[in-house]
Each structure stands twice: as structure tokens, then as C-alpha cells.
């Protein structure tokens, strides 16, 4: 890609990688510490706390899965940035996804803006899952016996 499109794709890829990393690190750190604290306080003894901890595990899995998808998207945007023009970059990404059997080869390539909009939707879903994770982690602590 040339000039502006290259800068946009590269900058977006760096932002996606950061946005994939910090929520995943937060979830991993919290999942290492929270069960120990919950077990020490007897949080598994009450039904609401156990349900909240179960939802915490589900939302943590969602955050980690969405973080992995965002990191993969970041690498695809880096691949796009390495091409001369937007059309060949989009075709290269579509070809790679088809070869990996992740997506069928589309009849026409999507623009950089359309691809960025899709990655932003993933980012929004990741943020919602992270919000649910934090809320359920706090709820489990609230319902734990004192």
C-alpha cells in the first residue's frame, strides 16, 4: 500500500494488537488470583456466588477467544500493509483465509474501511465480554460469605 493506506493499516494493526493483549492479560491475572481468594472466603458455598463465578469463567473464555481473533486480525492488517495497493492487499488476505479454509473466497474484495469496521465490531464484543467478566468477578466477591 502506498502512503496513507499503509499508515492506516499499520497503525490499526498496532492498535488491535494492544487491544488484544491487555484484556487477555487482565483476565489471565484475575483468573489466577480470584479462585484462590474465593476459596479462602468460602465463595463456592453460596449459590449466587457460584453462579457468578461460573459466568466469570464463561466471560473470561469469551474475552480470551476474542483477543485471539483480534490478534489474528492485526496480523492480517500487517499483511495488507505489506502490499503495494489496497486491491492486491485485500485479495492476498482473502486468498490466505480461503487457503486456511476459514472463509470462502468472496466474489469481490472488501475495502480497507469495511475490514476495519469488522475488526471494530470484534473489539466491541471483546469489551462487552470484558465488562461482563469484571461485573461477575465483583458480584462473586459481593456474594461471598464474610
VOBA-1610 file (N, C-alpha, C; in pm, whole numbers, padded with zeros to 5 digits, always signed):
BEGIN
Unk+00085-00117+00000Unk+00000+00000+00000Unk+00089+00123+00000Unk+00034+00227-00048Unk+00112+00349-00054Unk+00061+00450+00047Unk+00153+00526+00101Unk+00123+00643+00184Unk+00019+00623+00291Unk-00094+00690+00273Unk-00199+00696+00374Unk-00259+00559+00407Unk-00286+00480+00306Unk-00346+00349+00330Unk-00251+00260+00409Unk-00122+00266+00376Unk-00022+00187+00450Unk-00018+00232+00596Unk-00013+00363+00617Unk-00009+00418+00754Unk-00133+00376+00832Unk-00249+00384+00766Unk-00374+00348+00832Unk-00375+00201+00871Unk-00340+00113+00780Unk-00341-00031+00808Unk-00240-00067+00915Unk-00121-00009+00908Unk-00018-00040+01006Unk-00055+00013+01145Unk-00104+00134+01152Unk-00146+00194+01279Unk-00262+00115+01340Unk-00357+00074+01256Unk-00472-00004+01302Unk-00427-00140+01354Unk-00330-00201+01287Unk-00277-00331+01330Unk-00211-00319+01468Unk-00135-00213+01489Unk-00070-00193+01620Unk-00174-00172+01729Unk-00279-00094+01699Unk-00385-00069+01796Unk-00458-00199+01829Unk-00487-00280+01728Unk-00555-00407+01753Unk-00471-00500+01840Unk-00342-00503+01816Unk-00256-00590+01895Unk-00255-00546+02042Unk-00250-00415+02066Unk-00257-00367+02204Unk-00391-00402+02267Unk-00499-00383+02190Unk-00632-00410+02243Unk-00658-00558+02263Unk-00583-00641+02195Unk-00595-00785+02217Unk-00516-00828+02339Unk-00406-00760+02366Unk-00314-00804+02471Unk-00359-00768+02613Unk-00396-00641+02636Unk-00420-00603+02775Unk-00544-00668+02836Unk-00657-00683+02764Unk-00769-00753+02828Unk-00736-00901+02856Unk-00663-00964+02766Unk-00626-01103+02786Unk-00536-01115+02909Unk-00441-01025+02923Unk-00352-01028+03039Unk-00430-01004+03169Unk-00526-00913+03165Unk-00610-00884+03282Unk-00691-01007+03322Unk-00750-01074+03223Unk-00831-01193+03251Unk-00744-01305+03308Unk-00628-01327+03249Unk-00540-01433+03298Unk-00495-01404+03441Unk-00457-01280+03468Unk-00414-01244+03603Unk-00529-01260+03704Unk-00646-01212+03667Unk-00761-01223+03758Unk-00800-01368+03781Unk-00792-01449+03676Unk-00828-01591+03692Unk-00726-01668+03774Unk-00606-01616+03784Unk-00507-01681+03869Unk-00530-01647+04016Unk-00576-01525+04043Unk-00592-01479+04180Unk-00732-01498+04237Unk-00835-01477+04157Unk-00973-01480+04207Unk-01014-01614+04267Unk-00986-01728+04203Unk-01029-01854+04265Unk-00965-01879+04401Unk-00841-01836+04417Unk-00775-01853+04547Unk-00845-01771+04654Unk-00877-01647+04620Unk-00946-01561+04716Unk-01088-01612+04743Unk-01155-01659+04639Unk-01292-01708+04655Unk-01293-01833+04743Unk-01199-01922+04722Unk-01193-02045+04802Unk-01162-02011+04948Unk-01075-01914+04970Unk-01039-01876+05106Unk-01158-01814+05180Unk-01243-01743+05106Unk-01359-01678+05169Unk-01482-01766+05167Unk-01474-01885+05107Unk-01589-01973+05102Unk-01694-01931+05000Unk-01652-01868+04890Unk-01747-01816+04792Unk-01823-01926+04720Unk-01768-02046+04719Unk-01836-02154+04648Unk-01951-02212+04730Unk-01967-02167+04855Unk-02071-02221+04941Unk-02208-02161+04913Unk-02216-02045+04854Unk-02346-01984+04826Unk-02376-01996+04678Unk-02502-02019+04646Unk-02542-02038+04507Unk-02519-01914+04420Unk-02557-01792+04465Unk-02532-01676+04378Unk-02384-01655+04346Unk-02298-01680+04444Unk-02155-01663+04420Unk-02104-01769+04323Unk-02152-01890+04336Unk-02110-01997+04245Unk-02155-01968+04103Unk-02277-01916+04088Unk-02328-01879+03955Unk-02244-01765+03897Unk-02214-01666+03981Unk-02133-01553+03935Unk-01994-01600+03893Unk-01937-01693+03967Unk-01805-01745+03930Unk-01811-01826+03801Unk-01922-01897+03779Unk-01939-01971+03654Unk-01949-01875+03536Unk-02026-01769+03552Unk-02038-01668+03446Unk-01906-01595+03424Unk-01828-01583+03530Unk-01695-01524+03517Unk-01608-01611+03427Unk-01615-01740+03446Unk-01536-01832+03364Unk-01579-01827+03217Unk-01709-01822+03194Unk-01760-01815+03056Unk-01718-01685+02989Unk-01732-01574+03061Unk-01694-01445+03001Unk-01543-01435+02984Unk-01466-01497+03073Unk-01320-01497+03058Unk-01281-01572+02932Unk-01348-01683+02906Unk-01321-01759+02784Unk-01354-01676+02661Unk-01465-01604+02667Unk-01504-01518+02554Unk-01402-01408+02531Unk-01354-01346+02638Unk-01253-01240+02625Unk-01126-01296+02561Unk-01083-01412+02606Unk-00960-01471+02551Unk-00978-01510+02404Unk-01094-01565+02370Unk-01120-01602+02230Unk-01125-01479+02141Unk-01192-01375+02185Unk-01200-01252+02106Unk-01064-01183+02097Unk-00984-01193+02201Unk-00848-01137+02196Unk-00765-01210+02091Unk-00780-01342+02085Unk-00708-01418+01984Unk-00753-01378+01843Unk-00882-01358+01824Unk-00932-01315+01693Unk-00879-01176+01657Unk-00873-01087+01755Unk-00820-00952+01729Unk-00671-00957+01695Unk-00597-01042+01762Unk-00454-01055+01729Unk-00437-01111+01587Unk-00521-01206+01550Unk-00517-01261+01414Unk-00552-01153+01312Unk-00654-01073+01343Unk-00689-00961+01254Unk-00573-00862+01242Unk-00505-00836+01353Unk-00392-00744+01348Unk-00285-00795+01253Unk-00260-00925+01257Unk-00162-00983+01165Unk-00209-00972+01020Unk-00339-00987+00997Unk-00392-00972+00862Unk-00377-00827+00812Unk-00397-00731+00902Unk-00377-00591+00862Unk-00229-00562+00835Unk-00140-00627+00908Unk+00003-00613+00878Unk+00034-00671+00741Unk-00029-00783+00707Unk-00012-00841+00575Unk-00062-00746+00467Unk-00176-00684+00493Unk-00230-00588+00397Unk-00135-00470+00378Unk-00076-00425+00486Unk+00014-00310+00478Unk+00140-00341+00398Unk+00172-00469+00382Unk+00293-00505+00309Unk+00274-00508+00157Unk+00153-00489+00109Unk+00127-00493-00035Unk+00127-00353-00096Unk+00138-00350-00228Unk+00150-00223-00299Unk+00022-00143-00302Unk-00092-00209-00324Unk-00218-00136-00331Unk-00326-00209-00252Unk-00434-00139-00229Unk-00541-00192-00145Unk-00608-00315-00207Unk-00625-00315-00338Unk-00691-00428-00405Unk-00609-00556-00393Unk-00479-00546-00419Unk-00396-00667-00408Unk-00381-00711-00263Unk-00382-00615-00170Unk-00374-00649-00028Unk-00498-00724+00016Unk-00614-00676-00024Unk-00739-00744+00011Unk-00748-00881-00052Unk-00701-00893-00177Unk-00703-01022-00246Unk-00609-01121-00177Unk-00495-01073-00129Unk-00400-01160-00059Unk-00459-01213+00072Unk-00526-01126+00144Unk-00589-01168+00270Unk-00701-01268+00242Unk-00785-01238+00143Unk-00894-01329+00109Unk-00840-01464+00063Unk-00733-01463-00015Unk-00672-01587-00062Unk-00616-01668+00056Unk-00551-01600+00150Unk-00496-01670+00266Unk-00608-01732+00350Unk-00715-01658+00372Unk-00825-01711+00452Unk-00892-01829+00383Unk-00900-01824+00250Unk-00958-01935+00174Unk-00867-02058+00180Unk-00736-02037+00169Unk-00642-02150+00177Unk-00643-02214+00315Unk-00663-02134+00417Unk-00671-02186+00553Unk-00808-02247+00582Unk-00897-02235+00487Unk-01035-02284+00498Unk-01110-02220+00613Unk-01080-02092+00636Unk-01152-02016+00738Unk-01271-01941+00678Unk-01258-01903+00552Unk-01363-01830+00482Unk-01359-01869+00335Unk-01477-01875+00271Unk-01474-01899+00126Unk-01423-01775+00052Unk-01369-01797-00063Unk-01319-01686-00145Unk-01436-01600-00190Unk-01439-01471-00153Unk-01553-01385-00190Unk-01547-01346-00338Unk-01661-01310-00396Unk-01662-01269-00537Unk-01587-01137-00560Unk-01589-01049-00459Unk-01515-00923-00471Unk-01449-00893-00337Unk-01336-00822-00343Unk-01263-00793-00220Unk-01326-00674-00149Unk-01323-00681-00017Unk-01376-00571+00064Unk-01269-00463+00077Unk-01315-00342+00099Unk-01222-00231+00114Unk-01158-00234+00253Unk-01054-00156+00269Unk-00986-00145+00398Unk-01083-00095+00505Unk-01166+00002+00469Unk-01262+00056+00566Unk-01362-00049+00612Unk-01409-00133+00520Unk-01502-00240+00558Unk-01435-00341+00650Unk-01312-00373+00621Unk-01238-00467+00706Unk-01213-00408+00845Unk-01181-00281+00850Unk-01160-00215+00978Unk-01290-00210+01059Unk-01402-00190+00992Unk-01531-00189+01061Unk-01560-00325+01124Unk-01526-00433+01053Unk-01544-00567+01109Unk-01457-00590+01231Unk-01334-00543+01226Unk-01244-00557+01341Unk-01294-00473+01459Unk-01353-00358+01431Unk-01409-00275+01539Unk-01529-00344+01604Unk-01608-00417+01526Unk-01719-00493+01584Unk-01666-00601+01678Unk-01558-00667+01639Unk-01495-00765+01728Unk-01445-00699+01857Unk-01388-00582+01841Unk-01337-00507+01956Unk-01451-00471+02052Unk-01566-00432+01997Unk-01682-00400+02079Unk-01730-00523+02154Unk-01734-00638+02088Unk-01776-00762+02154Unk-01678-00801+02264Unk-01549-00779+02239Unk-01450-00810+02341Unk-01470-00721+02463Unk-01498-00594+02440Unk-01520-00501+02552Unk-01644-00539+02632Unk-01749-00583+02563Unk-01870-00626+02635Unk-01841-00750+02719Unk-01767-00845+02664Unk-01731-00965+02739Unk-01642-00930+02858Unk-01551-00835+02839Unk-01465-00791+02949Unk-01547-00723+03058Unk-01643-00642+03019Unk-01732-00578+03116Unk-01811-00681+03197Unk-01862-00784+03129Unk-01934-00890+03197Unk-01841-00965+03291Unk-01718-00990+03247Unk-01620-01058+03332Unk-01596-00980+03461Unk-01571-00851+03449Unk-01543-00769+03567Unk-01666-00763+03658Unk-01784-00747+03598Unk-01907-00740+03678Unk-01931-00870+03755Unk-01911-00983+03690Unk-01934-01112+03757Unk-01826-01141+03861Unk-01705-01094+03836Unk-01599-01111+03935Unk-01632-01031+04061Unk-01681-00910+04043Unk-01721-00827+04157Unk-01843-00886+04227Unk-01938-00938+04147Unk-02059-00999+04207Unk-02022-01121+04289Unk-01930-01202+04241Unk-01889-01320+04317Unk-01827-01279+04451Unk-01751-01174+04449Unk-01692-01124+04574Unk-01797-01065+04667Unk-01900-01003+04610Unk-02007-00942+04690Unk-02089-01050+04761Unk-02117-01162+04690Unk-02200-01267+04745Unk-02123-01366+04833Unk-01995-01353+04838Unk-01917-01447+04920Unk-01943-01420+05067Unk-01950-01524+05146Unk-01971-01505+05290Unk-01854-01430+05353Unk-01886-01352+05453Unk-01782-01272+05518Unk-01741-01332+05649
//
